[in-house]
Amino acid sequence: MGNGDFDEEAWRGTYAAVIRYWGGYIRLYIQKNDSSIVEGYWDRSRKTWSFKEIVPAGIAGLPVRGLTATAIGKEETHLFFVDNDGYIREIGIHGNYGDEPKPGPLDDLKLQTSKSISVIPLSQHNMAEQMALYYRDENDTLVEFRYGCNSPGWELTHMFKWTDFGPLTSDVKFVNMSKWQSSDTSIRGFYQNSEGYLVELRYDDGFWGTGFLHQKIPATNPPKPSAFMPIANNLYNSPKLTVFYTLDNKIYEVRKEGKDGYWAGPYEVTNEKELEDVHIGGAGALTEHEDQHLFISEKANKFVHRYRVLGGSWTKEVVDYND
């Protein structure tokens, strides 16, 4: 699909969200029609948005094939995206980088993909300085790189050999559901297989395996690509995991509590048919609270922000991020 003939509604909504520890704010990264990437800042107390350009036009692919972000260290934000040549790029923003975006060390590795990418922090506290990046390479193998674990840079740490990465699998998304300041790391990843089911990958006690969601939730019937987003929150007390996904122009969620809990649902989130061929993005606050946020695409550089604070009812706002 060339740049001149893509359907705006089909790709709009490629969002990457970073929530500050203790839920003070959200930094949301969005690609605009000219291929530039902007940062939206949402103040939790004022519930107001402001936007500024982070990546100029002409660098990221359009539509961007991968867009993800995370925060490590003292509010140090890292943004990742796939550029026009298919290389995964890393941009350091804020924290030690200041407000001026600068290239990150991943650029030197020249990693290539035509699929989505996912990144997570590996420690759930405000001094975390480790992160993991996941992407599918040109051989369709899912690859894990980690930063700051055994070396000062990025290193290859795992290659996934699962065989059911089918044609529906455009997204593979990961989340860290480890308890706050725990010495144990508990990671969950999700993808949609060729039968339309959401499949769960899990990492516990140093080993990878297939989780309990496999063959549990048929996201679409008959099978077709579905937008979905995992969120982990309430990590301070009892970690909870939610996966939101789209079906028949509505958003549903399945959820569980604890790393070995049972999946419950699906439950309908939207109460009207307001979605058409869009992507959703989301983020959960790393606090003792149950804040959740969804970002749903709209035309003309707008998105719908659905959120609930402290596990309350959903609030909806339409946001315009034009300059």
N, C-alpha and C positions, 0 to 999 in steps of 0.2 A: 504494500500500500504506500504510494508515494506521498510526499509532503503536500502535493497540490490537490489530492483527492480524498483525504481522510475526512471522516465524519466527526465533527467536533464533539458531539455528544458521546461518541464511542470511546474517546480517550480522556476527555475532560474529567477531572477528579483524581488525577495521579498526585496524591498528596502525601507528604511525609510530615509527621507531627512529632514534636519533642515536648514533653511536659517537665517542667522544672521540679526537682525534688520538693516534696511537701506542697505541691499543687499551686505554686505562686503564679505561674503563667504557662502559656503554650506558645511555642514557636512552630509555625506551620509553613511548609515550603510547597509552592505551587508553580507549575509551568504555565506561562501565558501563551497567547496565540503567536507571538513573535519568537518563541522558543526560549525566551529569558525565564529565569527562575526568581521568584520573589519570596520574601520572608514576611509572614504575617505574625504579629505579636498580639496576643490576647491576654489582657490583664484580668486575673480571676476575681479580684475584688470589685473592679469597675465594670467588668464585662464589656470592654471596648476593644476594637481592633485598630491596628496601624500597620502599614505595609511599606517595604522598601526592596529594591532590586539587589539580589545577591550574585547571580550569574548572568552576565549580559547575553543578549541574543547572539545566535550563531555558534554557540559552543555545545550545548546539550542537543541531542537528537530530538526531532519533532515528528511525532510525539515521543517524549522521552520514554525509553524502554525500561528504565529503572530509576527510582527516586526514593531515597530512604535517608534517615538521619537518626542520630542518637546523641546523648550528652554524657561526657565522662569528666572526671576531675572536678575542678571548681567551676561548674557551669560552662565547660568547654564543649561546644557543639561541633559535630562533624556531619557534613552533608555529602551524600554519595549519589552519583547519577551516571548514566551511560551517555557518552558524547557522540558526535556525528560519525566517528570512525569505529564505534562499537567498543571503545575502551571504558572501563570503570574509572571514574574520576572521584577524587576525595578533596573536599574543600573544608578547611578549618575556619570556624567562625566563633567569635566571642572568646571568653576565657583567656587562655594563654596567647591566642591569636589576635585578641582585640576585636574591634568591630570590622576590620578590613579583612575580607575573605582571602585566604592564602592556600596554595596547593598543599595537600597532605602527602604523606609518604607512600600511600598506595599507588599513586600515579606512576611511580618508577617501575612497578611490576608489570605494567602493560597487560592487565587481565581483560579478556574480551568476553562479551556475552550479547545475545540478542533478546534475552529474557529479563524478567524482573530481578531485583536484588533485595536483600533484607539485611539489616544490621541491628545488633542488640548490645547493651552494656552487659558485662559479665559479672558485675557485682552490684548489689542493690543498695548502695549507700552513697553519700555525697562526695566520697573521696575515690570513687571507682575510677580506675585508669586503664581498664581492660575492656575490649569489645571484640565481637565476632561478626564476620561478614559472610553471607551465604549467596551463592549465585550458581546458575547452570552454565557450564562451559560449552564450547562448540561441539563437544561429543555428547552433549545432553546429560553429563554427569553433574550431580549436585556437589558443590565444593564448599568447604569451610576454611576460611582464613581467620586467624586470631592475632590480635595486636596487644602487646604489652604483657604477655604471659611469661614466656621464657626468653624473649629477646626484645630489644628496643623497637623493632619494626614489626611488619606483618610477616606471618609465616603460615604455610599450608599445614593444617592440622587434621583434616579429615576429608575423605571423598566417599560419597554415598553411592552404594551399588544397587539401590532399589531398581526394579525393572519395570514398574508400572507408571513411570512418568509418561503419560500418554499425550495425545494431541491437545487435550483440554488443559493441560498443565501449563499455563502461562505464568502463574504466580506461585512462588514458594515463600511463605512468610513465617518468621520465627518470633518468639517472645520469651523473655526470661521471667519465670514465675518463682524464682527463689525467694525465700523469706528474707526480709530486711536484715542486713548484716550477718546473714548466715554464711558459714564456711562451705556449705554444700551448694552446688550449682544445679538447678533444675530447668532445662530448656525444653520448649515445645515448638515444633514446626508443623506447618499445614500446607497441603496442596490438594488439588482436585484431580482425581484419576479419570481414566477414560470412560468409566461407568457413571460419572457424575458425582461420585461420593467424595466428601472431604476426608482426607487421610491425615492422621496425626503421627508425627515423629516425636520421639522423646529421648532426652538425655538425662540420666540419673546415675550417680555413683560411678562416673567415668565411662559409661557405656551408652551407645546409641541403640535404639530399637524402635519398633512400631507401637504406637500408643493405642488407647482404647476406643478412639473415635472411628477407626477403620471399619468400613461397611456399616456405620451407625446412622449417618445423616446423608440421605440422598439430596444433595443441594438442588439438583435439577432432574426432572423426569419428563420427557426424554433428555438424555445428557446434552448439555451445552455449557460453555464457559460461564462461570458465576463469579461475581466480585465478592470477596470476603476479607475479613480483617480480624485477627486475634487480639485480645486485650487482656493483660494481666494487671490486677490491682488489689487493693487491700493487703498489700504485701507485708505490712508492719505486724499485723496480728495473725491472719489466716489467709494465705494467698488464694485468690479466686481467678478463674480463667473463663473468658467469654469469647466465643467466635460469632461474629456477625456475618451474615451473607445475604445476597439478594436472590429472590425467586418471584417470578410473576409480578414484577414491578413493586415488590414490597421487600422490606428488610426483616429478617428473622435472626434470632440468637439462640445458641445452645450454650450451656454453662455448667461448670462444676467447681467444687471447692476442694482444695488440697491436691497434691500431685497424684494421688491414687484415688481421687473421688470419682463418682459415677457421673456421666453426662446426663443432663436433664434438658428437656425441650423437644422440638423447637418452640419458641415463643415469638409471636409477632411483635415487632417494634413499631412499624409504621401502621397507621390505621386508614390510609387511603393509597390509591395507586398513583404514586408521585414519581416513580423512577422509570427511566427508559434507557436501556443500554448504557449504564453508567458504572463507574467505579466508586467504591467507598473507601475511606481511610479512617483510621481511628487511633486513639491513644488513651491509656489509662494512667491516672496520676499515681505516682509512687508514694502513697501516703497511707495512713491508717484509715482513710476515707474511701468511699466507693464512687469516685468521680469517673465518668465515662464520656467520651466525645466521639461523634461521628461526623464525617465531612462528606457531603453528597453533592455531586456535580450539578451545575446549572449553566445555561448559556450566557454569553456576553460577559465572561470574566466574573461570574458570581458562583457562590456555593451556598448550600444549606448547612448550617451548623446545628446539629442536634446534640444536646448534652444534658446530663443529669448530675447534680452535685449531692454528695453525701448519700447516694443511693436513692434519691428522691425521684419525682416524676420528670419526664422528658420536657425540655424547653427547646423551642425551635426559633432560629433566626436566619434570615437571608442576608448574606454578606457580599458586598461589591468590592473587589480588590483591584479595580482600575486605578491607575496613577492619579 
